[in-house]
Structure formats: C-alpha cells, structure tokens
C-alpha cells in the first residue's frame, strides 16, 4: 500500500491542480519520455504521472507533474544475486529518515499528492494460509472530499519523481491492510512541503478516521 488512487477531473477542489499539471513546462517533457499523454485524472497507478504540490525555488507552493516511483539500487544480500535498480512506490514514514533512498527527501523535498480517494484490496487467507485478493475498497478521510497524500520527491533523469509515505493503519482500515498512506488535513499542506518544517511533528497530525466503500 498505496498502489492506486483516484483523481476526479471535475472535482472543484482538484480541478486547479489537474489543469496546472497539464500546462506545466514539465508536462511536455513527460509526454516525450512516455511517448503518450500523461495521466492527471481517473485511476492512477505506479509509474503514472500525477499532479503534486511542492515548494519552488522561491519558496512558493507550486503544482508539478511528477512520476510515481523512485529507482533504488537492488539489495544483494547473497553472492551472485542480480544487481541493478528496482522501482519503489512507497516509503515507510517510520524509517524514511534513515533510509539512503529517502533521507534527503524526508529532510527537504516533501510533496503532497492530492487525490479524491485511494484504493486498497482485502487479502483474505485460504485454508492453507495463502493470501488471496479480495474486495477492492475506496478510502477517503472522513468529512473530507480530498485525500492529501504525503509524499517525498527527487529528480531522476531531469524530471521529478515521487513516492507516497505509509503508516500503521487506523482501526477503520486495519481489517483490510496492515499499512495506509500518510494523510494530513488541508491546513497542514503548506507546512508539510516547507523544507524548514519538522516532518516528525507534522506526522502527529495524521488523519485516522476514514470512510470506506466498495
């Protein structure tokens, strides 16, 4: 978790972010890289491009198109194991500051990915204890129409990439999955992306009450 979220293009709160990402100078560079249009609405999955909010060089909140996923070096605990990089889409809030792939971004390159909601799948066990893929749930903070997903970003090959931070699940979600995205209230969005802010203090404001539907 989290591997899918949804953006409603015409949702009033999200439409400005979608439009800003589509007209960003980076959008054409992503279109060239991906040899097609970028995804800024509908169901968003790994490696897709989505609107993200981050501070620009003038310390002003700005919307950028960013691609979901960091490339990180593969760990090779066994001699002769395949080397190279893998794509990582999430980072654990509890350990991001100490992981080489995320530490710098945790300190000063944080972003917010605005979404209508995110998806999660149940994983019931069969008689032999093997995980099965169960129902797909849509999940949104209670009382909100936007899920402000907390992320980290960095530049890869000249373009911004992000990962979504995850945390221990709230009681509303724990029966579905053992992780959930870190989400903050709207009033903390600008604080989260501020490089001078302390992310560990802001994590304490994480939203926990969720609404779920199939």
C-alpha positions in Angstrom: 0.0 0.0 0.0 -0.6 2.5 -1.5 -0.6 1.3 -5.1 -3.7 3.1 -6.6 -5.5 6.3 -6.1 -8.2 8.2 -8.0 -8.5 11.8 -9.2 -11.9 13.2 -10.3 -11.0 15.7 -13.0 -14.1 17.8 -12.5 -14.0 17.8 -8.7 -13.9 21.6 -7.9 -11.1 21.1 -5.2 -8.9 19.2 -7.6 -9.5 20.7 -11.0 -7.0 23.5 -10.5 -4.2 21.0 -9.7 -5.0 19.0 -12.7 -5.0 22.0 -15.0 -1.8 23.3 -13.5 0.0 20.0 -14.0 -1.2 19.7 -17.6 0.1 23.1 -18.6 3.4 22.9 -16.7 6.5 23.1 -18.9 7.4 19.6 -17.5 4.2 18.1 -19.0 5.6 18.1 -22.5 8.9 16.6 -21.3 6.9 13.7 -19.6 4.9 13.2 -22.8 8.1 12.9 -24.8 9.5 10.5 -22.2 6.4 8.3 -22.0 5.6 8.6 -25.8 2.0 9.5 -24.9 -0.3 11.7 -22.8 0.2 11.9 -19.1 -2.5 10.8 -16.6 -3.8 13.5 -14.4 -7.3 12.1 -13.7 -9.0 8.8 -13.2 -7.3 5.8 -11.6 -3.6 6.5 -11.0 -1.2 3.6 -10.7 2.5 3.1 -10.3 4.7 4.8 -12.8 1.9 7.2 -13.8 2.3 10.9 -13.8 0.1 12.9 -11.4 -0.2 16.4 -10.0 1.9 17.0 -6.9 2.4 20.1 -4.8 5.9 21.2 -3.7 7.8 24.4 -3.0 9.6 26.1 -5.8 13.0 27.8 -5.6 11.2 31.0 -4.5 9.6 29.1 -1.6 6.2 29.3 -3.1 3.7 26.4 -3.3 3.6 25.1 -6.9 1.9 22.3 -8.8 4.2 20.0 -10.8 3.5 16.8 -12.8 5.6 14.1 -11.1 6.0 10.4 -12.0 5.2 7.9 -9.3 8.2 5.8 -8.3 11.9 6.1 -7.3 14.6 3.9 -8.8 16.7 2.4 -6.0 19.6 0.1 -6.1 18.7 -3.5 -5.6 19.9 -5.0 -2.3 22.2 -8.1 -2.9 22.5 -10.0 0.4 23.5 -13.2 -1.5 26.6 -13.5 -3.6 25.8 -13.7 -7.3 22.4 -12.1 -6.9 21.2 -9.9 -9.8 22.4 -6.3 -9.5 20.7 -3.1 -10.8 17.8 -0.9 -9.8 14.2 -1.5 -8.9 11.2 0.8 -8.8 9.8 1.7 -5.3 6.5 3.4 -5.0 6.1 3.8 -1.2 8.2 4.7 1.8 7.6 3.9 5.4 7.1 7.0 7.5 8.7 5.3 10.5 12.0 4.7 8.6 12.2 7.1 5.7 14.6 9.5 7.5 17.2 6.7 8.0 17.0 5.1 4.5 19.5 6.2 1.9 16.9 6.3 -0.8 14.6 8.7 1.1 16.6 10.5 3.8 17.4 13.7 1.8 13.9 14.0 0.5 12.5 13.4 4.0 14.5 16.4 5.2 13.8 18.9 2.5 12.0 17.5 -0.6 8.5 16.7 0.6 5.4 16.9 -1.5 1.6 16.4 -1.4 -0.3 14.4 -3.9 -3.9 15.5 -3.9 -6.4 12.7 -4.7 -10.1 12.1 -4.4 -9.5 8.8 -2.6 -7.2 5.8 -2.6 -7.8 2.2 -3.2 -7.0 -0.9 -1.2 -7.7 -4.6 -1.6 -8.5 -7.1 1.1 -6.2 -10.1 1.3 -8.1 -13.0 2.9 -6.3 -16.2 3.6 -7.2 -19.6 2.1 -7.3 -22.8 4.0 -3.5 -23.2 3.6 -2.8 -19.7 4.8 -2.0 -18.2 1.4 -3.1 -14.7 0.7 -6.0 -14.2 -1.8 -7.0 -10.9 -3.5 -10.4 -9.9 -2.1 -12.7 -6.9 -2.5 -11.4 -3.5 -3.7 -12.2 -0.7 -1.3 -12.3 3.1 -1.9 -11.0 5.0 1.1 -11.2 8.7 2.0 -10.7 10.7 5.1 -14.0 11.1 7.0 -15.6 14.5 6.4 -13.2 15.4 3.5 -13.6 15.3 -0.3 -9.8 15.3 -0.9 -7.1 12.9 0.4 -3.9 15.0 0.8 -1.4 12.1 0.4 2.0 12.9 1.9 5.0 12.1 -0.3 8.7 12.6 -1.0 10.2 13.7 -4.3 13.5 13.8 -6.0 14.8 14.5 -9.5 15.7 11.5 -11.7 16.9 12.0 -15.3 16.0 15.6 -15.1 12.3 15.0 -14.1 10.6 14.9 -10.7 9.5 11.6 -9.2 7.6 10.9 -6.0 6.9 8.2 -3.5 3.9 8.1 -1.1 4.6 7.7 2.6 2.7 5.0 4.5 2.0 4.4 8.2 0.4 2.0 10.6 -3.3 1.6 9.7 -6.1 3.2 11.6 -8.8 0.9 13.1 -11.1 1.8 10.2 -8.6 0.3 7.7 -6.7 -2.4 9.7 -9.1 -5.2 8.7 -8.2 -4.6 5.1 -4.5 -3.9 5.1 -1.5 -3.5 7.5 -0.5 -0.1 6.0 -2.2 3.1 4.9 -1.0 6.3 3.3 0.0 9.2 5.5 -2.6 11.9 5.0 -2.8 15.4 6.6 -5.6 17.9 6.9 -5.6 20.7 4.3 -4.3 23.3 6.8 -1.1 21.3 7.1 -0.3 21.0 3.4 1.9 24.1 3.1 3.7 23.2 6.3 4.5 19.7 5.0 6.1 20.9 1.8 8.1 23.6 3.6 11.7 22.5 3.8 12.2 24.3 7.1 9.3 22.4 8.8 9.9 19.4 11.1 8.1 16.4 9.4 8.2 14.3 12.5 6.0 16.9 14.3 3.6 17.1 11.4 3.2 13.3 11.2 1.4 13.6 14.6 -1.4 15.4 12.8 -2.1 12.4 10.5 -5.7 11.8 9.7 -7.0 8.5 11.1 -10.8 8.4 10.7 -11.7 7.0 7.2 -14.8 6.4 5.2 -14.8 3.1 3.1 -16.9 1.9 0.3 -16.8 -0.9 -2.3 
